[in-house]
Amino acid sequence: MKQMLDLFGMLLIGDGLLSVLHPRRHCLLWEVGPGPCRKVVDEFVEHPSAARVAGAVELLLGVWLAFGQEDRKAVMERLGI
């Protein structure tokens, strides 16, 4: 399970970082699939600031998942959460 969380965390970190650095270009890569999915992607393409915020949240979630349970507790305590 730990390895799966690490892998998922790495994927989120990479995807989130690309969304923060190049939101429009990165979102256009995901313009595939059913119509509702493409509509969401189109909104992010039109609003790169929203894509950057979503990417930052994704990046933080990926880092949080990559930490082990004990490390998560320590990070949460440091952040006052």
N, C-alpha and C positions, 0 to 999 in steps of 0.2 A: 504494500500500500504506500509506503514511504517513497518508493521509486516512482510510482504513478503520480503522486503529488509533486515530486520534483520535476518530472517530465512535463506535467501540465503547467506548473509554475514557469518553467523555461519557455514554453510556448507562449504563455501570456506575457511574459517579460519582453520577448522578441517582438510580438505583434503590437504590444502597447508602445514600445519604443519607436517602432516604425510609424505608428499613428501620431506620435508626438512630433517626430522630426519632419515627416512628409505626409501630412494627413490626406490631402487630396489624392496624391499619387497612390498611396497605400490603399485608400478606400476603393479606388477604381479597380484595383486588383480583385476585390471581393464582389464585383458587380456581376454575379452569376446566381443561378438558382431561381426559385419561384419569385413571382412578382412582388409579394410583400417584402421579401428580403432585399430585393433590388431597390424598393422605395426607401427603405431605411438607409441603405448605402447612399442613395442619391441625396438624402437629407444631409448626411455627413459630408458629401462632396461639396454641397452648396454652402455648408456651414463648417469650415475647417476648424474654427475655435471649439465647436462642440466635439468634433472628432478628436482634437487634442485633449480635451477634458476626459473623454471616454478612454482614450489611450493612456492617460496618466492613471486613471482608476484601475485600468487593466494591468498596468505596470506594477502598481502597488499591491494589487491582489496577487499577482504572480510572485512577487518578492515574499509576501506573507506566506503563501503556500509553500515556497521553497524552504522556508525555515522549518525546523523540527518543532514539535509541540512545546518543548521546554524553551527553545529559542523564541517562539511566538509569544509566550508569556512574558519573557524578559523585554522584548521589543514593545509589547503593549504597556508594560509598566513604565518603561522609559518615556513613552508617548503620553502617559497619563490616561490611558483608555482602560 
